Amino acid sequence: MIYRNWMSYIKDDVKITQVIMPGSHNAGSYGMNSMACCQDGTFYDQFAHGVRHFCIRYRGDKKCGVILSHGLAKGRPLAEGLESMRRMIDENDSEFFILDMREYYPQKIGPISLTYPADDCLVEELIQKYLDADKYCFTDYESVSEITFKKIRESGKRFIIINYRNAYRWCRDGEQIFPWDPALHGKKAEAFSKEVLSHFDNTQTDGIYWFQTQQTPNFGTEVGLTNPRKLDKSLQPYFADIINGIKNNPFYLESANVISGDFMTESYDKCREIIKLNLLKGTVKEELREKFERSLEEI
């Protein structure tokens, strides 16, 4: 199925900062309560739907050591998530993915400050145990902007790890920006779909550009405090407008790299439309363009 091997169609000289790939916002939030759940599928399920950039957030836990988290909400053990992810390595050798891994962000709720520390050594042990990072993590680079698919394919590696503190021994210069504005991402669906594209005008990078298409519930915003699934349902009729806005603006198309969202396994539609942008951007091997486009329509 194309969604499991779509990167095999990408040209050798394309950089990972140039290809357009689906991303998963709060990838480990499956199974959490309705206010915290942003995904339904496991990491492997998300991979099978085409996702290649995983936003993985976790915290320390007395019982399990490290658990997936979304703020106060607790999820499955990180070990279980990484075990699911190992299938991505074992079952398909053509794909490369990006793991954005970090303990959950500090939060301030009124006068209360919350932190979610996780033991770096334990996280590193889990990464090595389940993903065999010494063998499969690509580290032969000084800047993420220099990594081409040719380098990845020749190395036999399968992923890179990005951590804002470079907390794990496989981390290198993983420059990544992910513009987000609470007021903009808290707008109602129609306005959000029009205004979110302004991030491309206001922010640029030579590294990974992580463009987030999900609205965000927050006090004091137009959408207020609601659950992510309700917001995703309201945004569905306008998702095509976001994709078309990228298609029709050469600068946006050139800038586009990771395009992420919530509930990426609900259907193949989101990932399909994101992956198809590679045809317009010219990252697909010329001799495979027709097959690539045709295969995207086969479920």
Secondary structure, DSSP 8 states (H G I E B T S, - for coil): -HHHHGGGGB-TT-BTTTS-EEEETTTT-TTS-TTT----S-HHHHHHTT--EEEEEEEEETTTEEEEEETTEEEEEHHHHHHHHHHHHHS-SS--EEEEEEE---EEETTEEE-----HHHHHHHHHHHH-HHHHB----SSGGG-BHHHHHHHT--EEEE-TT--STT-----EE----TTTTTS-HHHHHHHTTHHHHH---SSEEEEE------TTSSS-S--HHHHHHHHHHHHHHHHHHHHT-HHHHHH--EEEES-TTS-SHHHHHHHHHHHHHT-B-GGGHHHHHHHHT--
